[in-house]
Amino acid sequence: MATEDELETQEDSRRYQVLLEMTDILVRHRALPELFHELADRLHDVVWFDVANFSLYDPRENVMRVRVFEGREPSNAPTELPVETSPGGWAWQHQRPLLLPEAREGQFGKFLEIFGRKGIRAYCALPLTTAQRRLGALGLGSCREGAYKQTDLEFLQRVAELVALALENALTRSALTEEKERLELLLKAGMVLSKGTNVATSLPAISWLLRKVFRHEYAGLMIWDREAKRLQRAAEESPLNSKLEMEATIAKLEQSPEGRAFLQKEVRVYRRHDLQEFNSPIAQHLLEQGIQGICCVPLTGRKGLIGILTLTSSESKAFVREDVSLLRQVAVQLATALENEQAYQEIALLTQKLQTEKLYLQEEIQTEHNFGEIVGESVALKQVLNQVKTVAPSDTTVLILGETGTGKELIARAVHRMSSRKDASFIKLNCAAIPTGLLESELFGHEKGAFTSAVSQKLGRLELADGGTLFLDEVGEIPLELQPKLLRVLQDHEFERLGGTRTIKVNVRLVAATNRDLPKSVNAREFRSDLFYRLHVFPIKMPALRDRPGDIPMLVRYFAQNFARRMNKQIETIPADAMEALKQWHWPGNVRELENLVERSVILSGGAILNVPVSELKVEAPMSLNSTLETLEREHILRVLRETGGVIAGVRGAATRLGLKRTTLQSRMQKMRITRAEYEN
């Protein structure tokens, strides 16, 4: 029969052999659950226990997170125990083994009560510590009283060292795996953003990637609208779209979780008790939907805050420190993509504006202006020029009145050239020359899809004139339905494109011109009185050419020299009788009529003397009684076309005055072979 010493030697030998086997297990196994179960099987050969667990210290919550890996508790769900009342916490804190119930029964009374109900009569806890880290504690429990002696604790301490090594290796591998997964997530998120048409349409794919880590129920992206001073929701993604309804816009930032995080310029995680402090419908809605946490991450670019990313979760422990760190990195990618997108949009808008301005300027260069500079020394003209000098330095709206052909556009350009806006654009729009249906688009621009033929976005004349001057010729022809929009521009300096919802601010000086009697149009309810008063701030009345006959010789010589130079001719003399005839004519078409007549005279001139067709200036003889009805009708149409300056459509156009449709008038003109040269004098 073996002696007690021999038995102890055999026991030591068995335990030593078990330690060697455990070491071999550590080398062969990588999966933590399988490793611990096999370690427990080997440990059963030398130490009796009914339950075995390990607990890890969580510095964020200051608790021991316990996992049972062998025994009567099959659940793998972690249990949180305070450090002060946990045997594992005591062993971790003091780095010494603890044996229960022989020691500190009062401190761990609740723990002993719970284990007692499960039949556990003895329990020991040993620190799990490596050379690098203090991880937690190993715990063994037995239904036998006094199951563990001092010799058992010494052996179990060796076992705990092996378990600590296994834990450290597993945690290191887990941390490396998590870090690899997070890096892969960031890489994939960057690829999604680089391939997407814009950040808003890429958000669902980004949210799907993040859900692998955060298990959130909702992701939302809001963009900061600098002009409106509010957050505007740009995109959202959620399996709970039918239930979770977030605000489309946030104007009162302090009353919203997202707005408050945006104001504070830092990542904020709100729990249920935080949401209860917000006195807002959206916070109440989140609580009703069972949301336990909401994480708001501001998006900061090179020029400051540009938006905010929001995730919500129904898990109470969502959005821990590592999650927030990853979200910050995702937010950097989103902010960079948003800034690039906004920069591309600005470049595209600027390119479109420059291309439009280029085309507009090319058209302007190709257009024949009335004259290159103001010509004349009459008192009436000098009075107009003095008015221009007076009003030009201010940004006051100017309304130029006068008959067709008096040079209203020339005066508008003079106002622009003498103002502080002279280096900016001078944009012109003839309101009578554009069909009513297209006038709104031409003036205010339109968005893609605003109407059937709107295949792309278009900038209006107002945006092109931003910072400069907008000249609205024939402003009296603007339809009543568009007049309120123009009034808004004059009052608030803002408008929306056709088919758009975004308010656009502009800094434009408006100069308008008309040959209509606007007060009469106001009385006839054809023109809004409030718009008239806004336009009639500084009126300038252009004198008719018949009211300044002394300027006619100067104008004739000026036009003759210009056209002669252009046609490679030399005009040196203007006959006195021709000049006198020009001075006596009443010029119903004003300066434009005179310019056209001089151009025709230069064409007819074969030498140095200007050949003026004076016969055209004689009063036409009355119609013969033998004139046909068609001839009378033709002459009547020509007379009305001359009186309207060649304008066919519109309220004051020739078609309206003749009581005909525009298409009917154009058809009759074509049938009667009426050419533009016959009525544009």
Buried (B, 14 or more C-beta within 10 A) or exposed (E): EEEEEEEEEEEEEEBEEBBEBBEEBBEEBEEBEEBBBBBBEBBEEBBBBBBBBBBBBBEEEEBBBBBBBBBEBEEEEBBEBEBEBBBBBBBBBEEEBBBBBEEBEEBBEEBBEEBEEEEBBBBBBBBBBEEEBBBBBBBBBBBEEEBBEEEBBEBBBBBBBBBBBBBBBBBEEEEEEEEEEBEEBBEBBBEBBEEBEBBBEBBBBBBEBBBEBBEBBBBBBBBBBEEEEBBBBBBBBBEBEEEBBBBEEBBEBEBBBBBBBBEEEEBBBBBBEBBEEBEBEBBEBBBEBEBBBBBBBBBBBEEEBBBBBBBBBBEEEBBBEBBBEBBBBBBBBBBBBBBBBBEEEEEEEEEBBEEBBEEBEEEEEEEEEBBEEBBBEBEBBEEBBEBBEEBBEBBBBBBBBBBBBBBBBBBBBBBBEBBEBEEBBBBBBBBBBBEBEEBBBBBBBBBEEBEEEBEEBBBBBBBBBBEBBBBBBBBBBBBEEBBEBBBEBBEEBEBBBBBBEEEBEBEBBBBBBBBBBBEEBBEEEBBBEEBBEBBBBBBBBBBBBBBBBEBBBEBBBBBBBBBBEEEEBEBEEBEEEBBEBBBEBEBBBBBBBBBBBBBBBBEEBEEEEBBBEBEEBEEEEEEEEEEEEEEEEBBEBBEBBBBBBBBBBBBBBBBBBBEBEBEEBBEBBEEBEBEEEBBBB
